[in-house]
Amino acid sequence: MSAEFAPTLTTRELTASNKDVALLDAKILAEYRARAPWGMAAAIDLGGCDPQAIRDPERITRFVIALCELIEMRRFGEPLVVRFGADPNVCGYSLAQLIETSLVSGHFAEESDSAYIDIFSCKPYPPYQAAEFCRQWFGATTVRVSLALRQADHPDAPRIQ
């Protein structure tokens, strides 16, 4: 690994107010600018979701379109939303939406009424605002956000600021 870049990984339960979310986002975006990584990955774990919301493919499709608009990501093609899983523990819809700067994906586990949303982009975005949006859209009672600033060990790799 390059001596100039140390990856950042943080995990936190999101119980913050809108003001706190804005402060958390300002802090991570400042760190993003200071470190100039290749990209940011947010893993958003939602518990206690509205069962109807995570079982509705049209709602999931509308969600990813609205999320991309919120975080100002240009979608590439239409979302792919497919239900599968022979094992009841993992059965549910999965989502893939290409974006110009990478990918938004998710899986919606029906047995546990939980959702797992991943956003990876080389363009910075407000991850905690995105997580709060996910919470509200799917009616989640708990949210956990894990963030990683990503950088391959290649000092000349171009970066989007």
trRosetta pair geometry for C-beta under 8 A, 3 or more apart (Angstrom, degrees):
i j d omega theta_ij theta_ji phi_ij phi_ji
1 5 7.1 -116 172 80 95 83
1 6 7.6 77 143 -106 135 54
1 7 7.9 -89 -148 -15 141 96
1 153 5.4 -123 -120 -91 40 116
2 5 4.8 43 78 30 114 93
2 151 7.3 -70 35 127 124 123
2 153 5.3 170 -30 -138 84 73
2 154 8.0 -94 -49 17 127 17
2 155 5.8 137 -116 -74 140 88
4 155 6.9 77 35 -115 137 104
5 35 6.6 96 -129 -174 86 101
5 37 6.7 120 -151 -103 128 81
5 151 4.6 -68 156 88 154 155
7 37 7.8 80 -116 -118 66 137
7 148 6.1 1 178 -166 113 93
7 149 5.9 -175 -150 72 63 75
7 150 6.9 20 -125 -104 110 36
7 151 6.7 -162 -85 32 82 90
8 31 6.6 38 -38 149 173 138
8 35 7.3 -150 -16 -29 122 171
8 147 7.0 -12 115 113 98 96
8 148 6.6 166 84 -145 59 43
8 149 4.4 43 37 16 100 108
9 146 6.8 0 -170 -176 88 93
9 147 6.9 174 -144 86 42 53
9 148 4.8 -1 -98 -97 81 85
10 146 7.1 -179 91 -148 43 51
10 147 5.1 0 53 50 87 98
11 144 6.5 10 -175 176 95 101
11 145 7.0 176 -146 91 51 46
11 146 4.3 -12 -98 -100 89 83
11 147 7.7 -177 -76 17 44 63
12 144 7.3 -178 93 -152 29 63
12 145 5.9 -13 59 59 75 89
13 142 7.1 -52 -148 -165 102 93
13 143 7.0 118 -165 81 58 59
13 144 5.6 -38 -99 -99 57 74
14 21 7.5 48 -161 -98 112 97
14 128 6.4 167 -121 -146 126 90
14 131 5.3 159 -38 126 169 135
14 132 6.7 -136 157 -71 140 75
14 135 7.1 -133 93 -48 127 142
14 143 4.1 -37 51 94 111 115
14 144 7.1 -174 1 -96 84 20
14 145 5.4 59 -44 -9 116 112
15 143 8.0 172 -61 51 52 92
16 19 7.9 -125 165 70 99 57
16 20 3.3 -129 -169 97 115 128
16 21 5.1 154 101 -55 122 69
16 24 6.5 172 14 -17 175 134
16 128 7.2 -2 53 -179 139 132
16 132 7.9 -80 71 -79 91 121
17 20 4.8 98 49 8 70 102
17 21 7.0 -125 99 -7 38 87
18 21 5.5 -49 -146 33 33 115
18 22 6.5 37 154 -20 64 102
18 132 7.4 121 -103 -178 67 166
19 22 5.8 -54 -154 33 31 112
19 23 6.6 29 149 -16 64 105
20 23 5.6 -55 -150 37 35 111
20 24 6.3 37 152 -20 68 104
21 24 5.7 -53 -147 36 31 112
21 25 6.3 30 154 -16 64 107
21 126 8.0 74 155 164 93 118
21 128 4.6 -167 -154 129 80 115
21 129 5.8 115 154 -77 119 61
21 131 8.0 -155 -135 63 115 97
21 132 5.4 -16 -118 -33 155 144
22 25 5.8 -56 -147 39 29 111
22 26 6.3 33 153 -23 64 105
22 129 7.5 52 -85 -70 57 106
23 26 5.6 -50 -145 34 32 113
23 27 6.5 33 155 -20 63 104
24 27 5.8 -56 -152 34 30 112
24 28 6.6 19 157 -10 66 106
24 128 4.4 63 93 -22 125 164
25 28 6.1 -59 -144 41 32 102
25 29 5.9 27 160 -16 68 112
25 126 3.9 10 -146 -147 138 97
25 127 6.7 173 -110 40 84 60
25 128 4.9 -128 -58 40 87 104
25 129 5.6 13 -70 -19 149 98
26 29 6.0 -59 -141 42 26 108
26 30 6.2 30 157 -22 63 107
27 30 5.9 -56 -150 33 27 111
27 31 6.6 25 153 -15 62 106
28 31 5.5 -53 -149 38 36 112
28 32 6.3 45 148 -26 66 102
28 40 7.7 93 157 -136 116 143
28 127 6.3 -45 94 28 159 114
28 128 7.5 140 14 -15 136 104
28 147 6.3 -62 -136 171 142 167
29 32 5.2 -44 -146 31 36 119
29 33 6.5 37 154 -18 64 101
29 124 5.6 102 -132 171 88 135
29 126 6.8 -34 -53 -93 125 68
30 33 5.8 -52 -150 36 32 109
30 34 6.3 30 152 -18 65 108
31 34 5.6 -56 -144 39 33 111
31 35 6.0 14 163 -5 68 113
31 149 7.2 -122 126 -55 106 146
32 35 6.5 -67 -140 46 22 97
32 36 7.8 86 161 -77 53 26
32 37 6.6 -79 -144 26 69 99
32 40 6.1 -38 -109 -62 126 127
32 124 4.9 122 132 -109 155 126
32 149 6.4 -171 -105 -111 72 120
33 36 7.1 15 -173 -67 30 67
33 124 7.5 -23 -57 -55 75 162
33 161 6.9 69 -124 -151 78 97
35 149 5.9 51 92 156 148 159
35 151 7.9 -122 150 -39 109 141
36 159 5.1 90 176 122 92 169
36 161 6.9 -32 -122 -90 92 97
37 40 7.0 108 77 -63 128 67
37 149 4.1 167 -19 171 163 100
37 150 5.8 120 160 62 126 40
37 151 4.4 -113 -146 -55 85 104
37 159 7.1 150 101 -129 21 126
38 122 5.6 -57 161 -119 65 104
38 150 5.3 -64 65 104 100 84
38 151 4.9 147 -2 -106 94 56
38 152 6.3 39 -29 7 153 79
38 157 5.8 -29 -90 128 110 138
38 159 6.1 -118 -105 -106 42 85
39 101 7.4 161 -116 158 120 104
39 102 6.5 74 -145 -37 158 150
39 120 6.0 60 138 -180 137 80
39 121 5.7 -171 -155 101 112 31
39 122 3.9 -74 -81 -89 103 55
39 123 7.8 1 -123 11 89 34
39 149 7.6 174 95 -158 36 54
39 150 4.8 -11 66 56 80 112
40 119 7.9 5 107 109 88 91
40 120 7.3 -171 93 -141 43 51
40 121 6.4 -11 56 62 80 74
40 124 6.3 68 0 -118 134 61
40 125 7.0 -154 69 37 131 79
40 127 6.7 -121 147 -56 131 124
40 147 6.7 -19 -169 -163 99 96
40 148 7.3 158 -156 83 53 48
40 149 5.7 -29 -101 -106 73 60
40 150 6.9 -174 -86 10 19 89
41 118 6.8 -11 -168 -168 94 94
41 119 7.1 165 -151 86 46 52
41 120 4.5 -7 -104 -101 85 88
41 147 7.1 152 83 -155 56 47
41 148 4.7 -6 57 58 103 96
41 150 5.7 66 -13 -36 105 122
42 117 8.0 -2 110 109 94 88
42 118 7.1 166 85 -151 54 46
42 119 4.7 3 51 53 100 98
42 120 7.9 -170 24 -71 58 48
42 127 4.0 174 -88 -141 143 118
42 130 6.4 110 89 77 160 135
42 131 7.0 -123 169 -57 133 100
42 145 6.2 -25 -163 -161 99 98
42 146 7.3 148 -158 77 48 50
42 147 5.5 -13 -103 -101 73 76
43 116 7.2 -14 -170 -170 88 88
43 117 7.7 153 -160 83 41 50
43 118 5.4 -10 -105 -104 67 82
43 145 7.2 147 77 -157 55 45
43 146 4.3 -7 56 57 106 102
43 147 7.9 -155 24 -68 70 33
44 116 7.4 154 81 -158 56 40
44 117 4.3 -16 62 65 108 99
44 118 7.4 -170 21 -76 75 34
44 119 7.4 32 -8 0 113 99
44 127 7.9 -169 -66 -177 107 89
44 130 6.9 -126 -58 117 149 97
44 131 4.7 -169 -123 -111 122 86
44 134 5.2 99 139 47 148 165
44 143 6.7 -22 -167 -161 89 97
44 144 7.6 156 -157 79 41 50
44 145 5.6 -7 -105 -105 71 77
45 114 7.1 -6 -175 -178 80 115
45 115 7.8 164 -156 87 39 51
45 116 5.7 -4 -108 -109 68 76
45 142 8.0 -19 113 116 87 94
45 143 7.1 144 78 -158 57 45
45 144 4.3 -8 57 57 110 99
45 145 7.7 -157 23 -70 73 33
45 146 7.7 44 -10 -4 105 99
46 49 5.4 63 130 -67 115 108
46 114 6.0 161 88 -162 64 64
46 115 4.2 1 54 56 118 91
46 116 7.4 -149 24 -67 77 35
46 117 7.1 42 -12 -1 112 103
46 134 5.9 -130 -64 139 132 110
46 135 6.4 -176 -120 -96 109 59
46 138 5.6 62 153 80 159 138
46 140 3.8 -102 -166 -97 101 149
46 142 7.2 148 -160 83 41 61
46 143 5.8 -9 -103 -103 66 73
47 112 7.7 -58 -133 149 78 104
47 113 7.6 70 -170 100 50 81
47 114 5.2 -16 -107 -110 55 101
47 140 6.1 93 57 -163 38 101
47 141 6.2 -62 100 63 80 82
47 142 3.9 0 53 57 110 110
47 143 7.7 -150 22 -64 76 33
47 144 7.8 47 -12 -5 106 98
48 113 6.3 25 -133 112 21 117
48 114 7.7 30 -7 -88 32 72
48 139 7.9 -100 124 123 77 76
48 140 5.7 105 73 -161 76 55
48 141 3.2 -23 87 25 148 110
48 142 5.8 93 17 9 111 84
49 53 6.1 -117 167 70 102 114
49 54 4.9 69 119 -33 141 128
49 108 7.6 -94 82 -148 165 94
49 113 4.8 -161 53 167 78 79
49 114 6.1 148 0 -106 111 23
49 115 5.4 73 -58 -12 153 105
49 138 4.4 -33 -141 153 111 110
49 139 5.9 102 -161 72 54 78
49 140 5.0 -22 -86 -87 70 74
50 53 3.9 70 79 2 107 115
50 54 7.0 154 78 -8 61 84
50 113 7.8 -177 66 -164 8 112
50 138 6.0 -161 30 175 89 53
50 139 3.4 60 -31 50 108 138
51 54 6.5 -68 -149 42 30 97
51 55 6.2 12 161 -7 66 121
51 110 7.5 68 -149 -151 86 74
51 113 5.3 -63 -83 -110 77 112
52 55 6.0 -76 -145 47 29 104
52 56 6.2 31 161 -32 68 116
53 56 6.2 -62 -147 25 25 113
53 59 5.7 -121 -151 131 62 151
53 137 7.1 151 -173 140 136 66
53 138 4.7 167 120 -137 139 61
53 139 5.8 152 -2 16 151 107
54 60 7.5 66 -142 -75 42 109
54 92 6.7 -18 151 -159 107 127
54 93 7.1 -165 172 34 68 109
54 108 4.0 -178 -170 -170 101 123
54 109 7.8 -23 159 51 146 37
54 110 6.7 -178 112 -93 113 63
54 113 6.6 155 33 -147 144 57
54 114 7.9 85 -111 71 169 16
54 115 5.6 -149 -111 -67 124 110
54 138 6.0 52 -62 -148 90 116
55 92 7.5 -94 -95 -138 67 86
55 93 7.4 158 -125 -13 33 114
55 108 7.4 -163 -66 133 43 133
55 110 6.2 68 -85 -111 100 110
56 59 3.8 50 98 15 118 116
56 60 6.5 165 90 -16 63 83
57 60 5.5 -52 -144 37 36 113
57 61 6.3 40 154 -22 66 103
57 81 4.7 145 -155 123 94 131
57 83 7.0 -95 -71 -37 116 105
57 93 5.9 174 -94 -113 79 144
58 61 5.6 -51 -148 35 33 114
58 62 6.4 32 153 -17 65 104
59 62 5.7 -52 -146 38 33 110
59 63 6.3 44 150 -29 63 104
60 63 5.4 -48 -150 28 31 121
60 64 6.9 25 158 -15 63 100
60 79 7.8 -159 124 136 84 146
60 81 5.1 136 97 -131 123 140
60 93 5.6 -134 -39 120 171 153
60 95 5.7 -143 165 -79 118 127
60 106 7.6 -152 -159 81 111 131
60 108 6.7 -102 -100 -27 133 147
61 64 6.4 -57 -152 33 30 101
61 65 6.6 27 153 -14 63 109
61 79 5.1 176 -131 66 75 134
61 81 5.4 -100 -66 -14 87 146
62 65 5.8 -60 -151 39 33 112
62 66 6.1 28 155 -16 69 110
63 66 6.0 -65 -149 41 26 105
63 67 6.1 26 156 -21 66 109
63 134 7.9 70 -174 -119 120 66
63 137 5.1 107 -124 170 108 148
63 138 7.5 32 -116 -55 148 91
64 67 5.4 -48 -140 36 34 115
64 68 6.3 37 158 -20 64 103
64 79 4.8 115 73 -97 142 144
64 95 5.9 -179 -57 178 139 135
64 97 4.6 168 167 -34 138 151
64 104 5.8 158 -148 106 105 134
64 106 7.6 -152 -80 11 112 126
65 68 6.0 -55 -152 35 27 110
65 69 6.7 27 150 -17 61 106
65 75 7.0 -31 -118 -49 66 154
65 79 6.9 -105 -50 -23 82 126
66 69 5.6 -54 -151 36 35 113
66 70 6.3 39 151 -24 67 105
66 133 7.7 -161 122 177 103 126
66 137 7.4 161 79 -101 134 135
67 70 5.5 -53 -148 33 33 114
67 71 6.4 2 164 6 68 107
67 104 6.6 151 102 -158 130 159
67 119 7.9 -134 155 -88 127 128
67 130 6.4 67 -158 -146 101 92
67 133 6.1 145 -109 117 81 137
67 134 7.2 35 -102 -72 127 81
67 137 7.8 -59 -62 -31 100 160
68 71 6.6 -68 -140 52 27 89
68 73 4.5 -92 -151 69 80 96
68 74 7.6 124 173 -86 117 4
68 75 5.1 46 161 -58 168 97
68 97 6.7 -116 -56 139 130 145
68 99 6.3 -173 -127 -101 116 118
68 104 6.6 -127 -73 -5 94 152
69 72 7.4 20 -177 -79 30 40
70 129 7.1 -157 157 133 116 108
70 130 6.8 146 104 -101 124 70
70 133 5.6 106 134 -99 175 164
71 119 7.3 31 70 -162 173 152
71 121 8.0 170 136 4 129 160
71 125 4.0 35 -172 -159 114 131
71 126 6.6 -148 -118 41 89 72
71 129 7.4 154 -87 90 87 108
71 130 5.4 11 -66 -82 130 113
72 123 7.9 -108 101 132 92 134
72 125 7.0 -174 50 -113 83 98
73 99 4.3 -19 164 -154 120 142
73 100 7.0 -172 -176 31 74 85
73 101 6.5 -109 -139 36 97 106
73 104 7.2 132 91 -37 159 121
73 121 6.2 -111 -107 -102 125 148
73 123 6.9 160 -105 68 82 129
73 125 6.8 -24 -52 -81 104 143
74 99 6.3 122 73 -166 49 80
74 100 4.2 23 72 -11 107 126
74 101 7.7 96 42 -8 85 86
75 78 7.8 49 152 -101 130 26
75 79 7.7 -61 -151 -54 134 78
75 97 6.1 -56 -132 178 103 109
75 98 7.2 98 -168 84 62 61
75 99 5.8 -58 -106 -106 41 69
75 100 7.8 -3 25 -24 3 79
76 98 4.1 -61 69 111 104 108
76 99 6.1 146 4 -134 92 13
76 100 5.6 133 -49 -69 110 55
77 97 8.0 -169 82 -152 84 59
77 98 5.6 47 40 47 109 115
79 95 6.2 -19 -176 -160 115 93
79 96 7.0 156 -161 79 66 44
79 97 4.4 -32 -106 -86 85 99
80 95 7.0 147 82 -156 60 42
80 96 4.5 -5 56 57 109 94
80 97 7.4 -173 22 -70 68 50
81 93 5.6 2 -175 -171 89 120
81 94 7.4 177 -146 84 47 42
81 95 5.3 -3 -102 -103 78 77
82 93 6.7 149 79 -148 29 68
82 94 5.7 -17 63 56 81 88
83 91 7.6 37 -179 179 88 79
83 92 6.6 -84 -137 168 81 24
83 93 4.8 -44 -86 -85 75 67
83 94 7.8 155 -96 10 29 67
84 91 7.3 -118 125 -136 29 67
84 94 7.0 -34 37 6 94 111
85 88 7.7 122 128 -95 108 16
85 90 4.6 -147 -149 102 134 82
85 91 3.5 -168 89 -97 118 52
85 92 6.2 9 17 15 146 52
86 91 7.3 -168 36 -79 6 102
87 90 5.0 42 81 29 105 97
87 91 6.6 -165 83 -38 47 84
88 91 5.4 -38 -129 7 35 122
88 110 7.9 -85 -168 78 69 102
88 111 5.1 103 149 -77 82 130
89 109 7.4 -17 160 -160 50 117
89 111 5.3 -76 -120 46 33 159
89 112 7.6 36 -158 -27 64 105
90 107 7.7 -23 -168 168 86 136
90 109 6.1 -62 -134 -120 40 99
90 111 7.7 -20 -27 15 20 123
91 109 7.6 91 63 -147 42 59
91 110 5.5 -43 97 35 85 116
91 111 6.7 90 46 -29 88 99
92 107 6.4 102 85 174 114 77
92 108 4.3 -138 158 93 127 68
92 109 5.0 -146 0 -105 149 23
92 110 4.3 171 -85 -22 99 85
92 111 7.8 -114 -44 1 111 70
93 107 7.4 178 96 -150 50 48
93 108 4.6 13 56 42 86 118
94 105 7.5 -5 180 -174 89 92
94 106 6.9 176 -155 92 52 52
94 107 4.9 -15 -106 -103 81 78
94 108 7.4 -158 -75 17 36 75
95 104 7.5 -33 126 121 110 84
95 105 6.0 162 92 -158 73 47
95 106 4.2 10 48 51 115 92
95 107 7.4 -156 19 -69 76 36
95 108 7.6 62 -16 -18 105 101
96 103 6.9 -33 -159 -160 81 109
96 104 7.8 146 -158 85 36 56
96 105 5.1 -1 -105 -110 64 91
97 103 7.0 141 79 -159 53 59
97 104 4.5 -10 62 62 106 99
97 105 7.3 -170 26 -75 66 48
98 102 7.9 -132 -154 136 61 25
98 103 6.0 -38 -114 -102 49 74
99 102 5.9 4 64 61 95 49
99 103 6.4 -172 21 -80 86 20
99 104 6.1 66 -25 -12 119 93
99 121 6.4 -33 88 -100 136 108
100 123 7.9 33 85 -11 96 136
101 121 4.4 56 107 -156 116 88
101 122 4.9 -136 -173 45 103 77
101 123 4.2 -112 -83 -1 175 102
101 160 6.7 -93 -127 42 125 162
102 120 4.6 -95 135 105 147 85
102 121 4.8 -156 33 -98 116 47
102 122 6.2 125 -35 -8 115 78
103 118 7.6 12 111 107 97 100
103 119 7.9 -169 100 -144 53 38
103 120 5.5 16 57 54 82 99
103 121 8.0 -164 36 -69 40 66
104 117 7.4 -9 -173 -172 89 92
104 118 7.2 168 -155 89 44 57
104 119 5.2 -3 -111 -107 83 75
104 120 8.0 -173 -79 28 42 59
105 117 7.5 166 91 -154 44 49
105 118 4.9 -5 61 57 88 102
106 115 6.2 6 -177 -179 118 97
106 116 6.1 164 -153 86 67 53
106 117 4.3 -14 -99 -104 112 64
106 118 6.7 -179 -76 17 56 68
107 115 7.2 177 90 -152 44 56
107 116 5.0 1 53 53 86 103
108 114 7.8 -179 -154 95 47 43
108 115 4.8 -11 -109 -107 72 90
108 116 7.9 -158 -72 24 36 66
109 112 4.9 10 113 43 119 99
109 113 7.5 -56 92 5 76 11
109 114 4.9 1 54 61 110 86
109 115 7.2 -166 19 -81 73 37
109 116 7.4 47 -15 -7 105 102
110 113 7.2 19 -163 -73 33 49
115 134 7.3 -150 98 177 130 112
115 138 5.5 -61 8 -174 150 173
115 140 7.1 -105 34 -78 107 123
117 134 5.4 -134 20 -123 156 148
119 125 7.0 -80 145 70 138 142
119 127 7.1 -175 68 -119 128 85
119 130 6.1 -40 -2 156 161 160
120 150 7.4 18 -149 0 106 151
121 124 7.6 -178 101 -72 109 11
121 125 5.9 55 58 -5 143 120
122 159 7.1 -148 -177 -149 107 56
122 160 4.9 97 130 25 96 117
123 160 5.2 -50 -86 113 66 138
124 160 8.0 -160 -10 105 72 91
124 161 7.7 0 -4 -166 116 37
125 130 6.5 50 134 -42 116 132
126 129 3.9 30 115 22 122 119
126 130 6.3 157 94 -19 67 85
127 130 5.4 -54 -149 36 34 115
127 131 6.3 36 153 -22 67 103
127 145 6.4 131 143 -172 110 134
127 147 5.7 116 103 -98 171 118
128 131 5.3 -45 -144 34 38 115
128 132 6.4 39 154 -18 65 101
128 145 6.4 -121 -100 3 69 177
129 132 5.8 -52 -147 37 32 110
129 133 6.4 38 150 -22 63 105
130 133 5.5 -53 -151 34 32 116
130 134 6.5 35 150 -21 64 103
131 134 5.5 -51 -151 33 34 113
131 135 6.5 39 150 -22 65 102
131 143 5.4 121 168 174 107 135
131 145 4.7 -55 -88 -80 156 125
132 135 5.4 -46 -149 31 35 117
132 136 6.5 31 155 -14 65 104
132 143 7.5 -175 -87 61 45 178
133 136 6.0 -59 -150 39 29 106
133 137 6.1 29 155 -22 66 110
134 137 5.8 -56 -142 36 28 111
134 138 6.3 -8 171 13 65 111
134 140 7.1 14 126 4 81 136
134 143 7.1 128 84 -122 105 123
135 138 7.0 -84 -149 53 18 84
135 139 7.9 43 167 -128 53 3
135 140 4.6 -95 -137 54 65 108
135 143 4.8 -60 -79 -60 118 134
136 139 7.5 23 -169 -73 28 41
140 143 5.8 97 109 -66 137 85
151 157 7.4 168 -157 61 79 143
152 157 6.0 115 59 -56 102 157
154 157 4.4 89 92 -41 106 105
